[in-house]
Amino acid sequence: MIQVKSEQQIVQQGLEVLFANMKPSEVTRFWAACQLGSGNYLSVKDDLFEQESVDSLFTKILDYQESKAAE
């Protein structure tokens, strides 16, 4: 059976790739340059961070900072 990803799943996957390879400020600038902010941010935010908690985001921030410090 073929599984077709939803638009939101594709956006989530794309953002994960961007955040894995770019600084958060660069992702934000890229997003603005592509005019991707023209939707309902609150809806997108809820979808993007649905599986996240403050602790999980904090851990990801620390991991990101450590990876950049190691470069």
FIZA-352787 format. One record per residue (C-alpha): x, y, z; residue in three letters; chain. Coordinates in Angstrom, 3 decimals. Layout:
{pt {X; Y; Z}; "ALA"; "A"}
...
***
This chain:
{pt {0.000; 0.000; 0.000}; "MET"; "A"}
{pt {1.341; 3.423; -0.921}; "ILE"; "A"}
{pt {1.364; 6.005; 1.859}; "GLN"; "A"}
{pt {0.937; 9.611; 0.731}; "VAL"; "A"}
{pt {2.193; 12.235; 3.157}; "LYS"; "A"}
{pt {-0.004; 15.196; 3.985}; "SER"; "A"}
{pt {1.086; 18.726; 3.130}; "GLU"; "A"}
{pt {1.783; 19.363; 6.796}; "GLN"; "A"}
{pt {4.008; 16.283; 7.042}; "GLN"; "A"}
{pt {6.002; 17.495; 4.038}; "ILE"; "A"}
{pt {6.385; 20.957; 5.581}; "VAL"; "A"}
{pt {7.470; 19.390; 8.877}; "GLN"; "A"}
{pt {10.045; 17.215; 7.127}; "GLN"; "A"}
{pt {11.381; 20.188; 5.167}; "GLY"; "A"}
{pt {11.715; 22.304; 8.304}; "LEU"; "A"}
{pt {13.562; 19.487; 10.065}; "GLU"; "A"}
{pt {16.063; 19.367; 7.202}; "VAL"; "A"}
{pt {16.484; 23.140; 7.301}; "LEU"; "A"}
{pt {16.958; 23.269; 11.077}; "PHE"; "A"}
{pt {19.428; 20.378; 10.926}; "ALA"; "A"}
{pt {21.596; 22.245; 8.421}; "ASN"; "A"}
{pt {21.088; 25.942; 9.110}; "MET"; "A"}
{pt {21.080; 28.311; 12.051}; "LYS"; "A"}
{pt {17.580; 29.115; 13.336}; "PRO"; "A"}
{pt {18.047; 32.741; 12.246}; "SER"; "A"}
{pt {18.921; 31.569; 8.714}; "GLU"; "A"}
{pt {15.858; 29.327; 8.571}; "VAL"; "A"}
{pt {13.712; 32.273; 9.605}; "THR"; "A"}
{pt {15.249; 34.488; 6.926}; "ARG"; "A"}
{pt {14.802; 31.733; 4.334}; "PHE"; "A"}
{pt {11.191; 31.320; 5.389}; "TRP"; "A"}
{pt {10.608; 35.085; 5.079}; "ALA"; "A"}
{pt {12.344; 35.207; 1.683}; "ALA"; "A"}
{pt {10.060; 32.449; 0.399}; "CYS"; "A"}
{pt {7.040; 34.230; 1.861}; "GLN"; "A"}
{pt {6.121; 31.064; 3.724}; "LEU"; "A"}
{pt {4.686; 33.067; 6.575}; "GLY"; "A"}
{pt {1.530; 33.899; 4.691}; "SER"; "A"}
{pt {-0.612; 31.356; 6.512}; "GLY"; "A"}
{pt {-2.080; 31.042; 9.955}; "ASN"; "A"}
{pt {1.050; 30.910; 12.130}; "TYR"; "A"}
{pt {-0.847; 29.659; 15.185}; "LEU"; "A"}
{pt {-2.165; 26.681; 13.260}; "SER"; "A"}
{pt {1.260; 25.909; 11.770}; "VAL"; "A"}
{pt {2.926; 26.346; 15.167}; "LYS"; "A"}
{pt {0.515; 23.917; 16.783}; "ASP"; "A"}
{pt {1.171; 21.348; 14.063}; "ASP"; "A"}
{pt {4.949; 21.804; 14.102}; "LEU"; "A"}
{pt {5.312; 21.589; 17.863}; "PHE"; "A"}
{pt {2.497; 19.146; 18.581}; "GLU"; "A"}
{pt {4.889; 16.439; 19.807}; "GLN"; "A"}
{pt {7.190; 18.847; 21.680}; "GLU"; "A"}
{pt {7.390; 19.873; 25.301}; "SER"; "A"}
{pt {9.464; 22.579; 26.950}; "VAL"; "A"}
{pt {11.915; 19.868; 28.029}; "ASP"; "A"}
{pt {12.235; 18.359; 24.553}; "SER"; "A"}
{pt {12.772; 21.781; 22.966}; "LEU"; "A"}
{pt {15.329; 22.677; 25.638}; "PHE"; "A"}
{pt {17.207; 19.448; 24.918}; "THR"; "A"}
{pt {17.166; 20.176; 21.180}; "LYS"; "A"}
{pt {18.501; 23.692; 21.787}; "ILE"; "A"}
{pt {21.342; 22.323; 23.928}; "LEU"; "A"}
{pt {22.146; 19.664; 21.328}; "ASP"; "A"}
{pt {22.188; 22.293; 18.587}; "TYR"; "A"}
{pt {24.455; 24.597; 20.576}; "GLN"; "A"}
{pt {26.837; 21.746; 21.371}; "GLU"; "A"}
{pt {26.985; 20.640; 17.728}; "SER"; "A"}
{pt {27.800; 24.176; 16.601}; "LYS"; "A"}
{pt {30.443; 24.601; 19.326}; "ALA"; "A"}
{pt {32.125; 21.392; 18.149}; "ALA"; "A"}
{pt {32.517; 22.723; 14.579}; "GLU"; "A"}
***
